[in-house]
């Protein structure tokens, strides 16, 4: 511990200040080897035994991550430096007894993944996700917390975080929930800020960006961010009441990080290997749009199933189709409204998500609520055994995005005065602004109130409680949007990739009831001939596929585990469609499209 930090700690103890706060300090002398040194003091303890833990989850994530695996060499003493008894009831917990009312703990943390879930430490930055970094005391969750960051002055490091600054690299949080929800970027980053007003309050919106580009690139990127910030406020009619009057974008666009975005109450983590040069502005800006929308939808418009957030087990919510999915719907719509992409780019860009969602066989197994329940298995979760998600799972981000699109267009077609923006405003005023957690039924009854019983009953019954496909062709028609496909194109129902020998390999588990699946082929099989014809390269393979007669048996030879097998496949027409913005629609249609997209 550095001398200045020791003096600060002594001062706190002498004044009695430490009795009311859990205190941490962290230093980075061994950053080159991805280590932080962390020390903590828990004082004024009233019970003989106290449990300390490392979190197993992280706010904004729904899966288990077991952060204790990167903590080691844990030393526990009492307030006088005497080692005391420690029992480990499980891999995440330290039960400590025999203390003198104070516990001091120190440990190194290894951290080398820069994203919204984990921490990363090297000589370019200390990118800290709090649950992945600090041991905590569950029984002291209501206490305020103080942390001192001993930054590397030799690396010109600065601190960016939503934690409350107290001076001298010291920050505080009012309680454990806020602390755990407050990521920190410590680096030689650039900053930008501007002011916004809402309901008589002024807020500072700031960007802290750690990257390898120029200040001119930061200026250009921040102008895009400002447009998004202003445009998203229009959906809800006002900004949230940001604590401490500030919202911070913590952007880390460095080669060693992992691509991610993670929302927090008054900040967001943005990580990407795409620099602002080389197309990075366009590639990264969508995450900005998505995460800032979360300042309303999920941070304050919050499912009751996620309150309070549990750091000891997976957090499961059936409303992620709304919390994540409707946010995903607005992600690119806001880019269009802010003038960052054209209406044609937005409309044509719906194609990929539409095909992914509505051509999936997974709808036979799970409705949107049940898809949301899968989050602990898929949200950055890992497993060693293979899974059959090609057939059983549709991302609640994508599924909800398509439902948001359907609801918005359905409302606008039902009555000219209705739209999804105003429904979101209603949800905001009823639940988000007052920070009253909502339930599935609350979303339903709010839609009843907004659009009437018939409309709400129909939408929720068909598309939320069940898995029917909305009539997009009819919905699109009034907005000058066409749906097109190629009825002669053969469909595999599986992904084909070519190996180093130009062999066509089935690279995923085939889609259930698709042509490849029904013919008995599986992942890893190598297609050798089609209609008795071999091929030498991908071009020849694709040419053979153009000569297929659909809906008739086609002989095919494939290789499985070294054995040649001949069978027959009935190829069907490709169900994938292309969504196209109609050029020069009539005036009435164009006006309706403009009212929806509000393009600048």
JOFENPE-V745811 format. One line per field, one symbol per residue. ss: DSSP state (H for helix, E for strand, - for the rest). phi: phi as a letter, one per 40 degrees, with the letter a starting at -180 (. if undefined). A space follows every 10 residues. Layout:
ss->???
phi->???
//
This chain:
ss->--HHHHHHHH HHHHH-HHHH EEEEEEE--- HHH-EEEEEE EE------EE EEE------- ------HHHH EEEEEEEE-- --E-EEE--- --EEEEE--- --EEEEEEEE -E-------E E---EEEE-H HH---E-HHH ---EEEEEEE --HHH--EEE E--EEEE--E EEE--HHHHH ---EEEE--E EEEEEEEE-- EEEEEEEEEE E---HHHHHH HHHHHHHHHH HHHHHH---- --HHHEEEEE EEE------E EEE---EEEE E----HHHHH HHHHHHHHHH HHH---E--- E-EHHH---- ---------H HHH-HHHHHH HHHHHHH--- --HHHHHH-H HHHHHHHH-- HHHH---HHH HHH-HHHH-- --------HH HH---HHHHH HHHHHHHHHH HHHH-----H HHHHHHHHHH HH-----E-H HHHHHHHHHH H-HHHHHHHH HHHH------ -HHHHHH--- EEEE-----E E----EEE-- ---EEE---- ----HHHH-- -----EEEEE --E----HHH HHHHHH---- --EEEEEEEE --EEEEEEEE -EE----EEE E-----HHHH HHHHHHH---
phi->.cdccccccc cccccgcccb bcbbbabbcb cdbgbbbbba bbbfcbbcbb bbabcbbadg bbccbfcccb bafcbbbccb gccbcbbbca cbbbcbbgcb gbbbbbacbc aabcacbbba bacbabbbcd ccbbcbbdcb ccccbbbbcc ccccbfcbbb acdccbgfgb bbbcacdcdc cbcbbbaccc baaabbbafg bbbbbbbbbb abcbccccdc cccccdccdc ccdcccgacc cccggabbcb bbbbcccbca aacadbaacb bacccccfgc cccccccdcc ccccdcchcb cbcccbbccb cbacbbbcbc dcccccccdc dcccccccgc bcdccccccc dccdcccccc ccccbbcdcc ccccdccbcg cbacccbbcd bbbbdcccdc cccccccccc ccccaccbac dcccdccccc bcccfbdbbd cccccccdcc bhcccccccc ccbbcbbccc ccdcccdcbg bbbbabcbcc bcgacbbbcc bgccbccbcd cdgcdccccg cadgcbcbbb fgbcabadcc cccccccccc gbcbcabbbb fgbcbbabbb cbccccbbcb cccfccdccc cccccccfcc
//
